[in-house]
Structures are given as C-alpha cells and as structure tokens.
Amino acid sequence: MTQTAGAEELAALREAVRATCLKFGHDYFVASSGDGSNARAFWDELGALGALGVAIPEEYGGGGQGLEALAVVAEEIAANGLPLMLIALSPAVCATMLKDHGSPAQKAEWLPGLADGSKVMAFAITEPDAGSNTHNISTRAVFEDGEWVITGQKYYVSHVDNADAMVLVAQAEGGPDDLPAGPKAFLVPTDAPGLSRTEIDVEIISPESQFSLFLDRVRVPAEALVSGDKGLGVLFTGLNPERILSAALLNGISRYAIDKAVAYARERNVWGAPIATHQAIAHPLARAETRLAGARLLTLESARATDRGETGGVAAAMAKVEASEVAQMALDAAIQTHGGNGMSREYGLSTLSGLVRLFRVAPVSTEMMLNHISHKALGLPRSY
C-alpha cells in the first residue's frame, strides 16, 4: 500500500503544475511536435518541480505520494493544452515496473533519474503480429555466454529517440538458475549495437514520435532482466498505471476542450446574443461536462485502488473506456461550438483530434477493455 497524498497536498500540486504549464501552453506543444525537441524544456521543468516523481518512493528521490498524485499531474498538463503521452509511460509504466520488481541495482540506477526527468524510458511490447495477444510475441531473448541476445521486431514504440533505455518484452529462452521460458521484461539501452529504428508516419500532432524497432542480436547483460522468473507478472504491474494515466490525460483534454468552448460561446455574439444562449450549443457542452464528471470519478477510484495495493483492473479499464469516449465527445462539441474556427490551428482544438482518436486504439483498444470488463465484472465467457 502506498502512502497517498492528502487533499490539500494534491491541490497544491495541481496549482504548481498549472503554473508551470502557463509558461508553455498549447502553441508550444504544437511547435515542439514539428521541431524534434521532444518538448524536453517542459519535461525538464516538470522534473525540477518534482511532478514527474510523485509516485516514486522517497528513497529514490520521488515524492512517495502514489498514482493518484501522478494522475493529477497528467490531467493538469492536458487541461492546459500539453497532453504528453510520455507521462503515461516513463514515470508510470516503467517506473512502476522497476519500483515493484526491479533489482536494488536497477532501482538505484534508474528511479532517481525518472523522478527528476533527467532520464526517460520507453516501453516496447507491441509487435506487428502480436497486438493485444502478448502470448504471441515472437521477439526472442536467448541466454548465451552470460548475456541475453535479443532478436526480433517491435512496433509502435513511442519516443525511442527521446529515451535512454526501454523496458522490452521478449520470450526468454535459457537463462541462469533454471529460469522458466516465457515472456520476460528486459532493460535495453536505446543505443545498443544491433538495435535500429524506423519512424512511423502517423497523422497525430504530438512531440512523441512512433517507431518500428529491429533487434539483430542485441546483447544485454544478465542483470538486464527485470525480476527473474515473475514473467508476465512484471508486465501486468505496468498495465493499470498506463490505463489510469491515459484516462487522466484524456480527462484533461476534455477539460481543455470544454473550457475553450465555454469561453468562446460566451464571447461569440450572433443575432444579438451570445451563442451560449442557444440550447444547440449549450446542451452538448453540458452533456460532455456531465460525463466528464463520471470519467474523473472512475479515474480517481482506479488510481486510489492501485495505491491501496488492489488489482483494480476493472476500474482502470472502465476509466480508460469512458475517458476516451468523453474526450471525443467534448472535443467534437468544442469544435462545433467554434464553427469554422474549430478547424483552425490558431484555436488549438483540431490539433488534438488525432491524439484523442488514438486513445481509443492505444494503449489497449476499447474493444479489449470491454472484453476485460465483460469477463471480470460480469462473469461472461471469454472470446480471446
């Protein structure tokens, strides 16, 4: 169980993050999506603030406040037009996996840097022929002469160009101490010999690029294995944080879109009255605001369940599904409120369309989330 932050502490964190965001804004987010900077100036300020390490134990330079606090950070940066997907991966997925399963040496090497933002990690699991079925992963890690030799391909790996290393999932064969075969997590430097990458051209405005990775006998030391024989247990530790932080980002995007639409509807005057007086404008925004309240509660409960040490998979799945649908609804209503201006880059709404749509596919598709809810919450038979 994690010692969670109190309401006043979280409010202060939210305000501090908001103040940092105001130095940058959505224009910076868009500009850094095309200049190759990876929005590192913003990331570094979040790290210096301590916002990136709030869920990392204090002994490793973090705040020790839990996932609820990190979700507050994710929502707030998105609500201010800076929805960096990186926050759902480096300080959430990767740091959680290392915190819970890493060796003392791995924790000492990586967690302080992940906490202050000076180090960044990527997460490589998806493959062209594996998708949501992790058991079909074909990338192999064979133990040879005291090292792991990794060969295979990964697909849609975010921000590899901005990462020092990645947590990579591969099928382990051999290994010390009679290690059972099966999927295992490995720490792989992004500059390792034999590792090459190709950028995937996607229709998304984001500072984070997507890559295909090719591993041709990439060698890493025996100590690169994360948590020995626990296998998929290591992976599952990172799944809920990824879904919860994705939901928090989406809730922030919904807040951002609704806030912009409300301000515009109050100011835009047509036929002698603000367009906010027309129900065709007001009701879609009110409906989005109502559903957003529910999505935020689901996200909050899933984060708190994780901090209590509970599995919380169903709550995390529900939060991800609802947040992604609400964000699409809120953004669409905001664009419609702006009329033609909604499609103008100047107004900062259409720039988020691709990203919002992506979250219905990744990190896990809505359909797979609904499968999980059907099976775990309703007791229905599995189809997968």
ABEGO torsion letter per residue (X at the ends): XBBBBBAAAAAAAAAAAAAAAAAAEAAAAAAAAAAGAGGAAAAAAAAAAGAAAAABBAAAGBAGAEAAAAAAAAAAAAAAGBBBAAAAAAABAAAAAAAAABBAAAAAAAAAAAAAGABBBBBBABBAAAEABAAABABBBBBBGGBBBBBEBBBGBBGAAABABBBBBBBBBEEBGGBBBEBBBBBBBAABBGBBBBBBBBBBBBABBBBBBBBBGBBBBAAABBGEAAEAAAAAAAAAAAAAAAAAAAAAAAAAAAAAAAAAAAABBBGGBBAAABAAAAAAAAAAAAAAAAAAAAAAAAAAAAAAGBAGAAAAAAAAAAAAAAAAAAAAAAAAAAEAAAABAAAGAAAAAAAAAAAAAOABBAAAAAAAAAAAAAGBBBAX
